[in-house]
Amino acid sequence: KTSSNDLFNEYIKPLIGAVWSQNAMSIHGISPDYEKIRDASKIEDVWSNFCSFIDDRVRPDEVVILLAYNGGSCDLKWLWKLTQAPNSTMNIPSQLQFFLDPLRVIKNYKSCPLHPKKTKLESCNLESIYKFVSGEELL
């Protein structure tokens, strides 16, 4: 079972003049007026907190797989760009060596036990998959 101490969940304050996609806002329910966005920290501070979170929980000789559900098309690409961009001061922690989008695996590999044709799940959204696998509600 996962505890709240095992989860990293921080919002990032977008730069002034950031473009907000209507589609993304409707999917995530987040807008420039959202309290957690207004109160959020800059990307550099959140990234530093994330690196500390990893360092506090993972030995230098261990390997981490970063899972981002439905993140392959956006989240993981931005993470890669932010840490690999010229002159970036942000680095990926050395333990974080692999990235995985579970939704992409579920949908694209017919042998996956969670593939839509192998389960009676009505949806592949994260909450449905989590409850199916764990028997518990998503935190």
Backbone as CSV, one residue per row, in Angstrom:
resi,resn,N_x,N_y,N_z,CA_x,CA_y,CA_z,C_x,C_y,C_z
1,LYS,0.841,-1.176,0.000,0.000,0.000,0.000,0.890,1.244,0.000
2,THR,0.495,2.213,-0.747,1.255,3.445,-0.878,0.762,4.470,0.133
3,SER,1.695,5.142,0.780,1.305,6.206,1.708,1.547,7.553,1.037
4,SER,0.984,8.594,1.616,1.156,9.931,1.038,2.618,10.371,1.090
5,ASN,3.426,9.780,1.985,4.851,10.103,2.051,5.623,9.529,0.868
6,ASP,5.012,8.583,0.145,5.662,7.954,-0.993,5.307,8.631,-2.309
7,LEU,4.494,9.669,-2.260,4.043,10.340,-3.468,4.608,11.744,-3.553
8,PHE,5.052,12.108,-4.728,5.483,13.481,-4.971,4.415,14.134,-5.828
9,ASN,3.817,15.192,-5.334,2.726,15.850,-6.048,2.787,17.348,-5.781
10,GLU,3.445,18.068,-6.670,3.534,19.517,-6.548,3.128,20.153,-7.868
11,TYR,2.498,21.300,-7.778,2.122,22.059,-8.958,3.225,23.055,-9.287
12,ILE,3.282,23.441,-10.556,4.289,24.388,-11.033,3.597,25.654,-11.497
13,LYS,4.132,26.790,-11.070,3.585,28.080,-11.511,4.095,28.344,-12.929
14,PRO,3.186,28.441,-13.885,3.608,28.741,-15.260,4.212,30.136,-15.361
15,LEU,5.027,30.323,-16.368,5.613,31.638,-16.603,4.515,32.637,-16.968
16,ILE,4.752,33.893,-16.701,3.813,34.943,-17.096,3.672,34.896,-18.615
17,GLY,2.440,34.950,-19.086,2.186,34.900,-20.520,2.050,33.483,-21.063
18,ALA,2.053,32.485,-20.161,1.900,31.092,-20.610,0.574,30.934,-21.352
19,VAL,0.580,30.110,-22.377,-0.626,29.839,-23.154,-1.336,28.650,-22.532
20,TRP,-2.617,28.819,-22.253,-3.420,27.770,-21.628,-4.329,27.130,-22.682
21,SER,-4.171,25.846,-22.888,-4.989,25.103,-23.841,-6.370,24.841,-23.250
22,GLN,-7.408,25.218,-23.976,-8.773,24.959,-23.518,-8.993,23.460,-23.338
23,ASN,-8.450,22.660,-24.243,-8.600,21.209,-24.154,-7.955,20.676,-22.878
24,ALA,-6.728,21.099,-22.607,-6.034,20.642,-21.393,-6.765,21.096,-20.138
25,MET,-7.271,22.327,-20.141,-7.991,22.827,-18.964,-9.261,22.009,-18.720
26,SER,-9.956,21.637,-19.786,-11.184,20.854,-19.597,-10.879,19.437,-19.130
27,ILE,-9.783,18.863,-19.582,-9.405,17.502,-19.180,-8.973,17.468,-17.718
28,HIS,-8.106,18.401,-17.336,-7.505,18.378,-16.000,-8.251,19.214,-14.971
29,GLY,-9.124,20.098,-15.427,-9.852,20.956,-14.498,-8.976,22.006,-13.844
30,ILE,-7.874,22.332,-14.486,-6.925,23.303,-13.941,-6.888,24.514,-14.868
31,SER,-6.915,25.692,-14.290,-6.859,26.931,-15.065,-5.916,27.897,-14.350
32,PRO,-5.616,29.035,-14.964,-4.737,30.007,-14.295,-5.275,30.474,-12.945
33,ASP,-6.594,30.380,-12.738,-7.199,30.819,-11.481,-7.226,29.731,-10.410
34,TYR,-6.831,28.528,-10.767,-6.854,27.405,-9.834,-5.917,27.705,-8.660
35,GLU,-6.422,27.548,-7.445,-5.660,27.940,-6.254,-4.277,27.286,-6.191
36,LYS,-4.183,26.014,-6.511,-2.891,25.327,-6.419,-1.907,25.831,-7.471
37,ILE,-2.412,26.382,-8.565,-1.539,26.987,-9.574,-1.094,28.370,-9.099
38,ARG,-2.027,29.152,-8.581,-1.684,30.500,-8.084,-0.635,30.426,-6.974
39,ASP,-0.736,29.389,-6.110,0.160,29.258,-4.965,1.403,28.415,-5.267
40,ALA,1.545,27.973,-6.496,2.625,27.050,-6.851,3.982,27.747,-6.887
41,SER,5.013,26.914,-6.886,6.391,27.403,-6.968,6.893,27.353,-8.412
42,LYS,8.011,28.020,-8.641,8.643,28.001,-9.967,9.156,26.597,-10.264
43,ILE,9.324,26.297,-11.551,9.783,24.978,-11.986,11.120,24.615,-11.335
44,GLU,12.021,25.567,-11.193,13.330,25.269,-10.612,13.199,24.788,-9.169
45,ASP,12.290,25.404,-8.417,12.089,25.010,-7.021,11.397,23.650,-6.915
46,VAL,10.407,23.432,-7.756,9.707,22.137,-7.741,10.671,21.032,-8.156
47,TRP,11.495,21.298,-9.157,12.448,20.286,-9.604,13.458,19.966,-8.502
48,SER,13.920,20.984,-7.800,14.835,20.757,-6.674,14.167,19.898,-5.602
49,ASN,12.896,20.181,-5.313,12.145,19.375,-4.335,12.006,17.936,-4.805
50,PHE,11.756,17.759,-6.101,11.622,16.410,-6.658,12.938,15.637,-6.530
51,CYS,14.035,16.278,-6.862,15.347,15.618,-6.751,15.642,15.230,-5.298
52,SER,15.307,16.101,-4.366,15.485,15.787,-2.936,14.589,14.623,-2.531
53,PHE,13.364,14.604,-3.042,12.430,13.510,-2.773,13.048,12.176,-3.217
54,ILE,13.626,12.149,-4.412,14.269,10.924,-4.920,15.476,10.576,-4.048
55,ASP,16.337,11.560,-3.797,17.558,11.301,-3.023,17.267,10.810,-1.611
56,ASP,16.177,11.293,-1.012,15.815,10.881,0.343,15.288,9.441,0.410
57,ARG,14.846,8.898,-0.726,14.191,7.592,-0.727,14.941,6.503,-1.486
58,VAL,15.893,6.915,-2.309,16.558,5.966,-3.195,18.071,6.087,-3.039
59,ARG,18.704,4.949,-2.773,20.167,4.950,-2.673,20.784,5.254,-4.041
60,PRO,21.996,5.775,-4.060,22.639,6.097,-5.343,22.821,4.892,-6.264
61,ASP,22.918,3.680,-5.705,23.128,2.490,-6.533,21.810,1.834,-6.979
62,GLU,20.672,2.395,-6.583,19.379,1.858,-6.993,18.900,2.551,-8.273
63,VAL,17.957,1.895,-8.942,17.412,2.411,-10.193,15.933,2.720,-10.005
64,VAL,15.495,3.851,-10.551,14.106,4.288,-10.469,13.487,4.263,-11.862
65,ILE,12.232,3.820,-11.917,11.437,3.924,-13.133,10.365,4.970,-12.857
66,LEU,10.347,6.030,-13.638,9.337,7.063,-13.478,8.110,6.667,-14.288
67,LEU,6.997,6.495,-13.598,5.736,6.164,-14.252,4.893,7.421,-14.366
68,ALA,4.389,7.667,-15.554,3.497,8.812,-15.766,2.330,8.290,-16.591
69,TYR,1.214,8.042,-15.913,0.046,7.481,-16.581,-0.469,8.460,-17.626
70,ASN,-0.477,8.028,-18.869,-0.849,8.847,-20.015,0.109,10.022,-20.169
71,GLY,1.329,9.846,-19.679,2.311,10.926,-19.722,3.272,10.849,-20.883
72,GLY,3.219,9.769,-21.653,4.155,9.605,-22.758,4.014,10.660,-23.833
73,SER,2.806,11.171,-24.012,2.586,12.141,-25.081,2.897,13.569,-24.644
74,CYS,3.056,13.796,-23.358,3.255,15.183,-22.913,4.239,15.282,-21.749
75,ASP,3.853,14.776,-20.591,4.645,14.968,-19.367,6.090,14.522,-19.505
76,LEU,6.287,13.318,-19.996,7.646,12.796,-20.076,8.474,13.535,-21.125
77,LYS,7.831,13.956,-22.198,8.557,14.726,-23.211,9.004,16.070,-22.664
78,TRP,8.133,16.754,-21.901,8.511,18.039,-21.314,9.609,17.857,-20.273
79,LEU,9.500,16.816,-19.484,10.524,16.531,-18.477,11.884,16.348,-19.148
80,TRP,11.875,15.588,-20.229,13.120,15.351,-20.960,13.665,16.671,-21.514
81,LYS,12.804,17.482,-22.128,13.247,18.755,-22.701,13.794,19.694,-21.633
82,LEU,13.123,19.771,-20.490,13.555,20.684,-19.430,14.919,20.312,-18.857
83,THR,15.197,19.030,-18.789,16.454,18.602,-18.171,17.585,18.433,-19.182
84,GLN,17.259,18.410,-20.457,18.289,18.212,-21.481,18.508,19.453,-22.340
85,ALA,17.757,20.514,-22.091,17.864,21.733,-22.888,19.230,22.391,-22.690
86,PRO,19.734,23.067,-23.732,20.993,23.806,-23.563,20.884,24.802,-22.409
87,ASN,21.903,24.865,-21.609,22.002,25.786,-20.471,21.013,25.490,-19.340
88,SER,20.357,24.353,-19.360,19.434,24.008,-18.281,20.213,23.737,-17.006
89,THR,19.681,24.231,-15.907,20.308,23.968,-14.612,19.679,22.757,-13.943
90,MET,18.695,22.162,-14.593,18.005,21.003,-14.020,18.578,19.719,-14.614
91,ASN,18.847,18.764,-13.739,19.367,17.470,-14.169,18.481,16.356,-13.645
92,ILE,18.383,15.297,-14.405,17.638,14.123,-13.965,18.486,13.406,-12.919
93,PRO,17.914,13.051,-11.761,18.691,12.298,-10.764,19.276,11.031,-11.393
94,SER,20.488,10.688,-11.014,21.174,9.547,-11.638,20.409,8.237,-11.452
95,GLN,19.641,8.122,-10.362,18.879,6.890,-10.127,17.709,6.741,-11.100
96,LEU,17.228,7.850,-11.640,16.060,7.831,-12.519,16.533,7.508,-13.933
97,GLN,16.445,6.221,-14.281,17.019,5.767,-15.544,15.993,5.343,-16.582
98,PHE,14.738,5.132,-16.185,13.729,4.657,-17.120,12.431,5.436,-16.955
99,PHE,11.720,5.585,-18.062,10.432,6.266,-18.073,9.410,5.303,-18.675
100,LEU,8.206,5.282,-18.102,7.181,4.359,-18.582,5.811,5.011,-18.511
101,ASP,5.062,4.869,-19.585,3.671,5.308,-19.630,2.806,4.045,-19.612
102,PRO,2.258,3.670,-18.442,1.466,2.438,-18.354,0.266,2.402,-19.296
103,LEU,-0.368,3.544,-19.544,-1.524,3.550,-20.443,-1.121,3.129,-21.853
104,ARG,0.020,3.584,-22.296,0.510,3.196,-23.626,0.738,1.687,-23.695
105,VAL,1.277,1.108,-22.636,1.494,-0.349,-22.587,0.154,-1.074,-22.611
106,ILE,-0.779,-0.625,-21.782,-2.100,-1.264,-21.694,-2.803,-1.257,-23.050
107,LYS,-2.776,-0.129,-23.725,-3.513,0.001,-24.990,-2.804,-0.640,-26.186
108,ASN,-1.473,-0.639,-26.196,-0.745,-1.076,-27.383,-0.277,-2.523,-27.370
109,TYR,-0.296,-3.180,-26.225,0.172,-4.556,-26.159,-0.994,-5.475,-25.827
110,LYS,-1.445,-6.201,-26.844,-2.625,-7.053,-26.676,-2.394,-8.172,-25.671
111,SER,-1.144,-8.510,-25.397,-0.849,-9.546,-24.411,-0.930,-9.024,-22.975
112,CYS,-1.033,-7.718,-22.809,-1.133,-7.123,-21.475,-2.454,-7.552,-20.838
113,PRO,-2.408,-8.079,-19.619,-3.649,-8.513,-18.946,-4.659,-7.386,-18.729
114,LEU,-4.222,-6.135,-18.823,-5.121,-5.003,-18.636,-5.621,-4.427,-19.961
115,HIS,-5.226,-5.035,-21.074,-5.679,-4.571,-22.386,-7.209,-4.573,-22.401
116,PRO,-7.842,-3.563,-22.999,-9.312,-3.460,-22.985,-10.045,-4.729,-23.444
117,LYS,-9.464,-5.502,-24.332,-10.132,-6.718,-24.803,-10.017,-7.880,-23.820
118,LYS,-9.186,-7.711,-22.772,-8.991,-8.788,-21.803,-9.670,-8.527,-20.468
119,THR,-10.233,-7.343,-20.277,-10.901,-7.029,-19.014,-12.313,-6.543,-19.293
120,LYS,-13.089,-6.452,-18.251,-14.443,-5.926,-18.372,-14.509,-4.470,-17.909
121,LEU,-13.360,-3.827,-17.866,-13.316,-2.425,-17.462,-13.996,-1.554,-18.508
122,GLU,-14.776,-0.604,-18.046,-15.447,0.319,-18.954,-14.494,1.387,-19.470
123,SER,-13.404,1.606,-18.751,-12.494,2.692,-19.084,-11.068,2.297,-18.739
124,CYS,-10.125,2.917,-19.417,-8.711,2.739,-19.079,-8.188,3.940,-18.296
125,ASN,-9.090,4.727,-17.708,-8.585,5.860,-16.939,-7.852,5.343,-15.701
126,LEU,-7.015,6.171,-15.149,-6.152,5.761,-14.046,-6.929,5.219,-12.855
127,GLU,-8.027,5.881,-12.497,-8.811,5.432,-11.337,-9.348,4.019,-11.535
128,SER,-9.846,3.722,-12.731,-10.403,2.392,-13.020,-9.326,1.320,-12.975
129,ILE,-8.194,1.606,-13.589,-7.094,0.633,-13.608,-6.564,0.404,-12.196
130,TYR,-6.369,1.470,-11.446,-5.841,1.344,-10.087,-6.769,0.488,-9.219
131,LYS,-8.052,0.755,-9.273,-9.009,0.000,-8.466,-9.045,-1.455,-8.901
132,PHE,-8.974,-1.714,-10.208,-8.986,-3.082,-10.735,-7.769,-3.861,-10.228
133,VAL,-6.608,-3.223,-10.249,-5.365,-3.895,-9.853,-5.238,-4.022,-8.335
134,SER,-5.567,-2.953,-7.604,-5.311,-2.941,-6.159,-6.535,-3.297,-5.313
135,GLY,-7.727,-3.140,-5.889,-8.934,-3.351,-5.104,-9.262,-2.169,-4.203
136,GLU,-8.494,-1.080,-4.329,-8.675,0.095,-3.487,-8.949,1.314,-4.340
137,GLU,-9.515,2.346,-3.730,-9.723,3.612,-4.425,-8.376,4.319,-4.560
138,LEU,-8.234,5.088,-5.615,-7.035,5.883,-5.812,-6.986,6.986,-4.756
139,LEU,-5.793,7.239,-4.197,-5.626,8.282,-3.168,-6.047,9.627,-3.666
